[in-house]
């Protein structure tokens, strides 16, 4: 799984929300960042979207994320649900909206790099490079950007040599 262009994914597309206004409210923060009328509406929307993304995690076929450029916010929601993540050394990975928009939709950070680093990144919204992500275990490996695709293809080629039923059973 990889992004096209200069980034894996820069995150959520908030553009359509900028034009929404709830009941003539003057609160621009709410108008831009809130999708529903209440927090409960937003929570249900987040849960529904997370169930859709979980298809990546739950499918029987292994999924490799090839991360380059930016992998931010919603981009991390997708990448961290993959079975294996290989990043470019200079990729930028993080969840900056944690600073102002509330709880992260999924907590796969903990699954990949443990509680201390997860909390460090989730509680600050800071970003790290692909090389730093590899050091803390958030990604399997980081490589120079010019060999990223070759590295991912090499890993996929190794998996292709295993019977698909066995590969599926091992993932599950």
QUIZI-V754404 format. One record per residue. N is the residue number from 1. SS is DSSP state (H for helix, E for strand, C for the rest). NEAR is the number of other C-alpha atoms within 12 Angstrom. Layout:
((N | SS | NEAR) (N | SS | NEAR))
This chain:
((1 | C | 28) (2 | E | 30) (3 | C | 23) (4 | C | 14) (5 | C | 12) (6 | C | 18) (7 | C | 25) (8 | C | 33) (9 | E | 32) (10 | C | 31) (11 | C | 26) (12 | C | 24) (13 | C | 16) (14 | C | 20) (15 | H | 13) (16 | H | 14) (17 | H | 19) (18 | H | 18) (19 | C | 17) (20 | C | 23) (21 | C | 21) (22 | C | 21) (23 | C | 11) (24 | C | 11) (25 | C | 13) (26 | C | 12) (27 | C | 15) (28 | H | 16) (29 | H | 19) (30 | H | 25) (31 | H | 24) (32 | H | 22) (33 | H | 28) (34 | C | 29) (35 | C | 28) (36 | C | 21) (37 | C | 19) (38 | C | 15) (39 | H | 17) (40 | H | 13) (41 | H | 14) (42 | H | 21) (43 | H | 20) (44 | H | 17) (45 | H | 19) (46 | H | 25) (47 | H | 18) (48 | H | 16) (49 | H | 19) (50 | H | 24) (51 | H | 19) (52 | H | 19) (53 | H | 25) (54 | H | 25) (55 | H | 19) (56 | H | 24) (57 | H | 28) (58 | H | 19) (59 | C | 19) (60 | C | 20) (61 | C | 26) (62 | C | 30) (63 | C | 31) (64 | E | 33) (65 | E | 40) (66 | E | 46) (67 | E | 52) (68 | C | 41) (69 | C | 32) (70 | E | 35) (71 | E | 41) (72 | E | 36) (73 | C | 38) (74 | H | 32) (75 | H | 37) (76 | H | 46) (77 | H | 35) (78 | H | 41) (79 | H | 44) (80 | C | 43) (81 | C | 36) (82 | C | 36) (83 | C | 33) (84 | E | 33) (85 | E | 40) (86 | E | 45) (87 | E | 49) (88 | E | 40) (89 | C | 30) (90 | C | 28) (91 | C | 38) (92 | E | 33) (93 | E | 45) (94 | E | 40) (95 | C | 40) (96 | H | 30) (97 | H | 28) (98 | H | 25) (99 | H | 18) (100 | C | 17) (101 | C | 24) (102 | C | 22) (103 | C | 23) (104 | C | 33) (105 | C | 34) (106 | C | 32) (107 | C | 29) (108 | H | 29) (109 | H | 35) (110 | H | 22) (111 | H | 22) (112 | H | 27) (113 | H | 25) (114 | H | 19) (115 | H | 19) (116 | H | 17) (117 | H | 28) (118 | H | 29) (119 | H | 22) (120 | H | 21) (121 | H | 33) (122 | H | 35) (123 | H | 24) (124 | H | 21) (125 | C | 25) (126 | C | 22) (127 | E | 30) (128 | E | 33) (129 | E | 31) (130 | H | 37) (131 | H | 28) (132 | H | 27) (133 | H | 35) (134 | H | 27) (135 | H | 20) (136 | H | 25) (137 | C | 27) (138 | C | 40) (139 | C | 40) (140 | C | 32) (141 | E | 31) (142 | E | 36) (143 | E | 30) (144 | C | 22) (145 | H | 26) (146 | H | 17) (147 | H | 19) (148 | H | 29) (149 | H | 25) (150 | H | 18) (151 | H | 26) (152 | H | 31) (153 | H | 20) (154 | H | 17) (155 | H | 24) (156 | H | 25) (157 | H | 13) (158 | H | 13) (159 | H | 23) (160 | H | 17) (161 | C | 13) (162 | C | 17) (163 | C | 13) (164 | H | 15) (165 | H | 16) (166 | H | 16) (167 | H | 20) (168 | H | 19) (169 | H | 14) (170 | H | 15) (171 | H | 19) (172 | C | 14))
